[in-house]
Amino acid sequence: MKVLVITGSPHSRGTTALLADEFCVGAKDAGHEVIRFETAKLNVHPCLGCYHCRDNDGSCVYDDDMTHVYPHLLTSEVVVLVTPLYYFGMTAQLKRVIDRFFAINPRLRKTPKGLYLIAACGDKDNWAMDALLVHFQTLCRYLHWQEGGKVLAIGAYTREDLKDSDYLMRAKNLGREL
Ligand SMILES: Cc1cc2nc3c(=O)[nH]c(=O)nc-3n(C[C@H](O)[C@H](O)[C@H](O)COP(=O)(O)O)c2cc1C
């Protein structure tokens, strides 16, 4: 299968990057093709809400790095969202890319996929990720994509915090068991 991993952290070597690394190792071990985009490094404009795409067959007024993301988005069977928790949601970097899905919404909604979620946060409250999870589930529902697996690492302020947990193993297994 083709697996598209979209990471949202500004930290290339942070907590969620490590979880994404493990997931990718597991997915590659299992023979999957993995394409990874680091949204913080992409030149992607926030959606203007101009609706140009609606009247122009999905073409956006911006010619930016989304032109590299769209083809993989359309052809991947699995999409994995990876984000640290920022104010109980995903990062702006990741959201900016998801908002730009809008241009190709009709095609995305007709292309069945599995959507997976990998996230980390510092808090240990069991409700810390509730808002993020509902957003994720709502995306699946709207896009007609199947809700895939999740690794929600609570109590993980830094990648050091992951070392004494089973989250790294769970991320690798999630990739292996796609
Ligand atoms: C702007 C900002 C907002 C954050 N908001 C939350 C939050 O709402 N809840 C929480 O538990 N941790 C929060 N954190 C902590 C991060 O989610 C946590 O440190 C995470 O491991 C960082 O992942 P990264 O290294 O992949 O960027 C926040 C951190 C920053 C910088």
The ligand as an SDF file (V2000), in Angstrom:
LIG
                    3D

 31 33  0  0  0  0  0  0  0  0999 V2000
    2.2090   26.3650   21.4080 C   0  0  0  0  0  0  0  0  0  0  0  0
    2.1440   25.0840   22.1970 C   0  0  0  0  0  0  0  0  0  0  0  0
    0.9100   24.6310   22.6200 C   0  0  0  0  0  0  0  0  0  0  0  0
    0.8240   23.4480   23.3600 C   0  0  0  0  0  0  0  0  0  0  0  0
   -0.4070   23.0260   23.7840 N   0  0  0  0  0  0  0  0  0  0  0  0
   -0.4940   21.9180   24.5260 C   0  0  0  0  0  0  0  0  0  0  0  0
   -1.7590   21.4810   25.0190 C   0  0  0  0  0  0  0  0  0  0  0  0
   -2.8070   22.0640   24.7480 O   0  0  0  0  0  0  0  0  0  0  0  0
   -1.7940   20.3860   25.8210 N   0  0  0  0  0  0  0  0  0  0  0  0
   -0.6590   19.6920   26.1400 C   0  0  0  0  0  0  0  0  0  0  0  0
   -0.7490   18.7230   26.8760 O   0  0  0  0  0  0  0  0  0  0  0  0
    0.5510   20.0400   25.6400 N   0  0  0  0  0  0  0  0  0  0  0  0
    0.6620   21.1400   24.8550 C   0  0  0  0  0  0  0  0  0  0  0  0
    1.8840   21.5270   24.3540 N   0  0  0  0  0  0  0  0  0  0  0  0
    3.0550   20.6190   24.5240 C   0  0  0  0  0  0  0  0  0  0  0  0
    3.3510   19.7770   23.2680 C   0  0  0  0  0  0  0  0  0  0  0  0
    2.1900   19.1540   22.7580 O   0  0  0  0  0  0  0  0  0  0  0  0
    4.3870   18.6870   23.5990 C   0  0  0  0  0  0  0  0  0  0  0  0
    5.5590   19.2990   24.1210 O   0  0  0  0  0  0  0  0  0  0  0  0
    4.7580   17.8110   22.4140 C   0  0  0  0  0  0  0  0  0  0  0  0
    5.5080   16.6920   22.8590 O   0  0  0  0  0  0  0  0  0  0  0  0
    5.6210   18.5500   21.3930 C   0  0  0  0  0  0  0  0  0  0  0  0
    5.8240   17.6940   20.2770 O   0  0  0  0  0  0  0  0  0  0  0  0
    6.9490   17.9700   19.1690 P   0  0  0  0  0  0  0  0  0  0  0  0
    8.2870   17.8720   19.8630 O   0  0  0  0  0  0  0  0  0  0  0  0
    6.7350   16.9160   18.1620 O   0  0  0  0  0  0  0  0  0  0  0  0
    6.7020   19.3420   18.6400 O   0  0  0  0  0  0  0  0  0  0  0  0
    2.0050   22.7010   23.6440 C   0  0  0  0  0  0  0  0  0  0  0  0
    3.2550   23.1700   23.1910 C   0  0  0  0  0  0  0  0  0  0  0  0
    3.3190   24.3530   22.4850 C   0  0  0  0  0  0  0  0  0  0  0  0
    4.6790   24.8480   22.0270 C   0  0  0  0  0  0  0  0  0  0  0  0
  1  2  1  0
  2  3  1  0
  2 30  2  0
  3  4  2  0
  4  5  1  0
  4 28  1  0
  5  6  2  0
  6  7  1  0
  6 13  1  0
  7  8  2  0
  7  9  1  0
  9 10  1  0
 10 11  2  0
 10 12  1  0
 12 13  2  0
 13 14  1  0
 14 15  1  0
 14 28  1  0
 15 16  1  0
 16 17  1  0
 16 18  1  0
 18 19  1  0
 18 20  1  0
 20 21  1  0
 20 22  1  0
 22 23  1  0
 23 24  1  0
 24 25  2  0
 24 26  1  0
 24 27  1  0
 28 29  2  0
 29 30  1  0
 30 31  1  0
M  END
$$$$
